[in-house]
Amino acid sequence: AGLNVSNIKGQSNPMLDKNTKICPICFRTFSSAYNLEVHYKTIHLDIRDFECSVCHRRFERRGIRDDHYTATHLKQCNYQCPFCDYRTGWKKDVRRHIRKHHAQI
C-alpha cells in the first residue's frame, strides 16, 4: 500500500537522535512525528486546510494565511526591521532585508 498521512511514521537512522524522523520521500529530517506529518501533508500531498475568507486562496498553515490576510487585504505592515524604519507585512521580507542591508551588524 502507498504512503498516506495515517500510516507515515518516518524512517529512523542510527546516526541521528533516536527521536528524529526522516521523510521517506525526500529524506528531510524532523524532530517529531507531528512535524513530519505536517510536512508530508503540505509538501507531498499538497493539502492546504486554511482558506482566506476574502480571496479564497488556500494555505498550508494558519499563520501564513493570517499574514496573507493582514498584509494583502488589510494592507498592514506588522513586521519592522530592528535596525531601521523598514516595515512590511511579511516576516520573510524583514529577514531578507536584514541580510541585504544590515549584514555587517
C-alpha positions in Angstrom: 0.0 0.0 0.0 1.1 3.5 -0.7 2.1 6.2 1.8 -0.7 8.3 3.4 -1.0 10.6 6.4 -2.4 7.9 8.7 0.5 5.4 8.1 3.5 7.7 7.7 5.8 7.3 10.6 9.1 8.2 9.0 12.3 6.2 8.9 14.9 6.1 11.6 18.6 6.3 11.3 21.0 5.1 13.9 23.4 8.0 13.1 20.7 10.5 14.2 19.0 11.2 17.5 16.5 8.4 18.3 13.5 10.8 18.1 14.5 12.2 14.7 12.1 11.3 12.0 13.0 11.2 8.3 10.6 11.7 5.4 10.6 8.5 3.3 10.1 10.6 0.1 12.6 13.4 0.3 14.7 12.4 3.4 14.3 15.7 5.2 14.6 15.3 8.9 12.2 16.3 11.6 12.3 16.5 15.4 8.8 14.9 15.8 6.3 12.7 14.1 3.9 15.7 14.1 6.3 17.9 12.2 6.9 15.1 9.7 3.1 14.7 9.2 2.6 18.4 8.6 5.5 18.3 6.1 4.1 15.3 4.3 0.6 16.7 4.1 1.6 20.1 2.8 4.6 19.2 0.6 3.9 15.8 -0.8 0.1 15.7 -0.7 -0.3 19.5 -1.3 -3.1 19.7 1.4 -3.9 23.2 2.3 -6.5 23.4 5.1 -6.6 27.2 5.7 -8.6 29.4 3.3 -8.6 33.2 3.1 -12.1 34.4 3.7 -11.7 37.2 1.2 -10.0 35.8 -1.9 -10.4 32.0 -1.0 -6.7 31.3 -1.6 -5.6 28.3 0.4 -2.6 27.9 2.7 -0.8 25.1 4.4 -0.6 26.9 7.8 -2.9 29.2 9.7 -0.1 31.7 10.4 0.7 32.1 6.7 -3.0 32.6 5.9 -3.3 35.2 8.7 -0.2 37.0 7.5 -1.6 36.9 3.9 -4.9 38.4 5.1 -3.3 41.1 7.2 -0.7 42.2 4.5 -2.8 41.7 1.4 -6.3 42.6 2.4 -5.8 45.0 5.4 -2.6 46.5 3.9 -0.9 46.4 7.4 2.8 46.2 7.8 3.2 44.4 11.2 6.9 43.4 10.8 9.6 46.0 11.3 13.4 45.9 10.9 15.0 46.2 14.3 17.8 48.3 12.8 15.9 50.9 10.7 12.4 52.1 9.8 11.8 49.4 7.1 8.3 47.9 7.6 6.5 45.1 5.7 3.6 42.7 6.0 5.8 39.7 5.7 8.3 38.3 8.2 10.4 36.7 5.5 10.9 40.1 3.8 12.3 41.5 7.1 14.8 38.6 7.2 15.8 39.2 3.6 16.1 43.0 4.2 18.4 42.5 7.2 20.6 40.1 5.3 20.9 42.6 2.4 21.1 45.9 4.2 22.4 45.1 7.7 24.7 42.1 7.2 27.6 43.9 8.9 25.6 44.2 12.2 
